[in-house]
């Protein structure tokens, strides 16, 4: 399984990301040719090697041709580009479907965050003219690079957020900027780490759209490493973004749990529902009944509870307190589990969470969350099987 790891010890910005992708091996002429498919004029690209604390990194720059329309205040259409215009530009380009999808995902995250922070509708979020060309090139460039390397998973390290107050087109704002803070909800960050702004809104949007949080760099067979240089020089660290591309041996997690069991043949079956509820609320991983044939031809059940070793006493007490059992047995078992994550997908019925488990060979097992499907089916008055199928189809994409 190919993994791309963003080692962002010095934060992240759009140009650092593109620089790092070029350093990783994205051909400059491929980047240029793809960007030329956008109806975007008036800029030149450059990628130059720069030594940062003795490490060779790629500095990616977008040079904008300044024309004199800046002096005419009435040429308002040039000054700002609303998100709807940028979205149309990307959608109508001749770029590949994958690049368009990735670029739109990043831009949409950015526009949604700006919309929330500045209280404007998403479509009306304006990107200041120079900033717009920069953002478009950085975001679409990042999408081109990410598609080029086609990693199965993109991971990001904890992010230093920086400190202080920085200038913005709205006036001075605190670091991290509000849009950056909004975009990084759910990610591990280090507020106060670094001088000035360490994560730009564009950098945060790239992370939010493409990367999952990793507490540490996963075990990888490293294939390539790339370094993208940032604009500023920092005193306490090299201002570079490191990208590591490699192959992850997917290991299944292993742990040890306890099984508590008891055989019961004289308990009112109506009451098991309540027992299950109490056990699960008290931390049981799973509870189940197995029908068994007992002595003297009596039908009975085995009540089994799977739990962490630490919960054995408490859960055993519930079984003995609630049921007619007069004894229990318990034993440790080893288990092997696939890595799992919850992914929210968008369906025509609404958002639904899907459990994703990755097999050792990299394939994914998908299971829509029953509770979400049930809720949506009831709200939209559609059969639950249709909601379930829609969630599977969306997760498969």
Residue pairs with C-beta under 8 A, 6 or more apart in sequence:
1 152
1 153
1 247
1 248
1 250
1 358
1 362
2 149
2 150
2 151
2 152
2 153
2 245
2 246
2 247
2 248
3 151
3 152
3 153
3 154
3 155
3 218
3 220
3 245
3 246
3 247
3 248
4 146
4 149
4 151
4 153
4 154
4 155
4 243
4 244
4 245
5 154
5 155
5 156
5 157
5 214
5 217
5 218
5 220
5 243
5 244
5 245
5 246
6 12
6 17
6 154
6 155
6 156
6 157
6 207
6 211
6 241
6 242
6 243
7 157
7 217
7 241
7 242
7 243
7 244
8 156
8 157
8 159
8 160
8 199
8 207
8 241
8 242
9 157
9 160
9 237
9 242
10 160
10 194
10 198
10 230
10 234
10 237
10 238
10 239
10 240
10 241
11 159
11 160
11 161
11 162
11 194
11 197
11 198
11 199
11 200
11 203
11 230
11 241
12 159
12 198
12 199
12 200
12 203
12 204
12 206
12 207
12 241
13 138
13 199
13 200
13 202
13 203
13 230
13 231
13 241
14 134
14 135
14 138
14 139
14 141
14 142
14 200
14 202
14 203
14 206
15 59
15 60
15 61
15 62
15 134
15 138
15 228
15 230
15 231
16 60
16 203
16 228
16 229
16 230
16 240
16 241
17 138
17 141
17 142
17 145
17 203
17 206
17 228
17 241
18 31
18 60
18 137
18 138
18 141
18 142
18 145
18 228
19 47
19 57
19 58
19 59
19 60
19 227
19 228
19 229
19 241
20 57
20 58
20 226
20 227
20 228
20 240
20 241
20 242
20 243
21 141
21 142
21 145
21 146
21 148
21 149
21 226
21 228
21 243
22 28
22 31
22 47
22 58
22 60
22 145
22 226
22 228
23 57
23 58
23 226
23 227
23 228
23 243
24 145
24 149
24 224
24 225
24 226
24 243
24 245
25 149
25 224
25 226
26 144
26 145
26 148
26 149
28 45
28 47
30 144
30 148
31 45
31 141
31 144
31 145
32 45
34 95
34 99
34 140
34 144
35 45
35 137
35 140
35 141
35 144
37 93
37 94
37 95
38 89
38 90
38 93
38 95
38 136
38 140
39 89
39 92
39 93
40 89
40 133
40 136
40 137
42 64
42 65
42 67
42 133
43 62
43 63
43 64
43 65
43 133
43 137
44 62
44 63
44 65
45 60
45 61
45 62
45 63
45 137
46 60
46 61
46 63
47 58
47 59
47 60
47 61
48 58
48 59
48 61
49 56
49 57
49 58
49 59
50 56
50 57
50 58
50 59
50 229
51 57
52 227
52 229
52 233
52 238
52 239
52 240
53 237
53 238
55 227
55 238
55 240
56 227
57 227
57 228
57 229
57 238
57 240
58 226
58 227
58 228
58 229
59 228
59 229
60 141
60 228
62 133
62 134
62 137
62 138
64 130
64 133
64 134
69 75
69 78
70 78
78 129
79 128
79 129
80 126
80 127
80 128
80 129
80 132
81 126
81 127
81 129
81 132
82 123
82 124
82 125
82 126
82 127
83 107
83 111
83 122
83 123
83 124
83 125
83 126
83 127
84 123
84 124
86 107
86 127
86 132
86 136
87 104
87 107
87 108
89 136
90 100
90 103
90 104
90 107
90 140
91 100
91 104
93 100
95 103
95 140
95 144
96 147
98 147
99 140
99 143
99 144
99 147
100 143
102 142
102 143
102 146
102 147
102 209
102 210
103 139
103 140
103 142
103 143
105 209
105 210
106 139
106 142
106 143
106 205
106 206
106 209
106 210
107 135
107 139
107 205
108 122
108 209
109 183
109 205
109 208
109 209
110 135
110 139
110 179
110 183
110 201
110 202
110 205
111 122
111 123
111 125
112 122
113 179
113 180
113 182
113 183
113 201
113 204
113 205
113 208
114 120
114 125
114 179
114 201
115 121
115 122
115 124
115 125
116 182
117 178
117 179
117 182
118 125
118 170
120 126
127 135
127 136
128 169
131 169
135 202
138 202
139 202
139 205
139 206
142 206
146 154
146 210
149 245
151 245
152 362
153 212
153 248
154 210
154 211
154 212
155 211
155 212
155 213
155 214
155 217
155 218
156 187
156 207
156 211
156 212
156 213
156 214
157 214
157 216
157 217
158 187
158 188
158 189
158 190
158 215
159 184
159 187
159 188
159 189
159 190
159 198
159 199
159 207
160 189
160 190
160 193
160 194
160 198
160 199
161 175
161 176
161 180
161 181
161 184
161 189
161 190
161 191
161 192
161 193
161 194
161 198
161 199
162 175
162 176
162 192
162 193
162 194
162 195
162 196
162 197
162 198
162 199
163 175
163 191
163 192
163 193
163 194
163 195
163 196
164 174
164 175
164 195
164 196
164 197
165 172
165 173
165 174
165 175
166 172
166 173
166 175
166 177
166 196
166 197
167 173
168 177
175 196
175 197
175 198
176 184
176 189
176 191
176 197
176 198
176 199
176 204
177 197
177 200
177 201
179 201
179 204
180 197
180 199
180 200
180 201
180 203
180 204
183 201
183 204
183 205
183 207
183 208
184 199
184 204
184 207
184 208
186 213
187 207
187 208
187 213
188 213
188 215
189 199
194 234
194 236
194 237
195 234
195 235
195 236
196 232
199 207
212 341
217 244
218 248
219 248
219 249
219 251
220 244
220 246
220 247
220 248
221 246
221 247
221 248
221 249
222 244
222 245
222 246
223 245
223 246
223 247
224 244
224 245
224 246
225 242
225 243
225 244
225 245
226 242
226 243
226 245
227 240
227 241
227 242
227 243
228 240
228 241
228 243
229 239
229 240
230 239
230 240
230 241
231 239
232 239
233 239
250 339
250 358
250 359
250 360
250 361
250 362
251 360
252 336
252 337
252 338
252 339
252 360
253 336
253 337
253 338
253 339
254 334
254 335
254 336
254 337
255 334
255 335
255 337
256 309
256 332
256 333
256 334
256 335
257 285
257 306
257 307
257 308
257 309
257 332
257 333
257 335
258 306
258 307
258 308
258 309
258 311
258 312
258 330
258 331
258 332
258 333
259 304
259 305
259 306
259 330
259 331
259 332
259 333
260 304
260 305
260 307
260 312
260 315
260 316
260 319
260 328
260 329
260 330
261 302
261 303
261 304
261 305
261 328
261 329
261 330
262 302
262 303
262 319
262 323
262 325
262 327
262 328
262 329
263 292
263 294
263 300
263 301
263 302
263 325
264 300
264 301
264 302
264 303
264 323
264 324
264 325
265 294
265 298
265 299
265 300
265 301
266 324
267 323
267 324
267 325
271 322
271 323
272 289
272 303
274 322
275 287
275 303
275 318
275 319
275 322
275 323
276 287
278 318
278 322
279 287
279 305
279 315
279 318
279 319
280 287
282 311
282 314
282 315
282 318
283 307
283 308
283 311
283 314
283 315
284 305
284 306
284 307
284 311
284 315
285 306
285 307
285 308
286 305
286 306
287 303
287 304
287 305
287 306
288 303
288 304
289 301
289 302
289 303
289 304
290 301
290 302
290 304
291 299
291 300
291 301
292 299
292 300
292 301
292 302
293 299
293 300
294 300
303 319
303 323
303 325
305 315
305 319
307 315
309 332
312 330
316 328
316 330
319 325
319 328
320 326
320 328
338 357
338 358
338 359
338 360
338 365
339 357
339 358
340 355
340 356
340 357
340 358
341 355
341 356
342 353
342 354
342 355
342 356
342 369
343 353
343 354
343 356
343 395
344 351
344 352
344 353
344 354
345 351
345 352
345 353
345 354
345 391
345 394
345 395
346 394
347 376
347 387
347 390
347 391
347 393
347 394
348 390
349 376
349 377
349 380
349 382
349 386
349 387
349 390
350 376
350 379
350 380
351 372
352 368
352 369
352 372
352 373
352 376
352 387
352 390
352 391
352 394
353 368
353 369
353 372
354 366
354 367
354 368
354 369
354 391
354 392
354 394
354 395
355 366
355 367
355 368
355 369
356 364
356 365
356 366
356 395
357 364
357 365
357 367
358 364
358 365
359 365
366 392
366 395
366 396
368 387
368 388
368 391
368 392
368 395
372 391
373 384
373 387
373 388
373 391
374 384
376 382
376 387
377 383
377 384
377 386
377 387
380 387
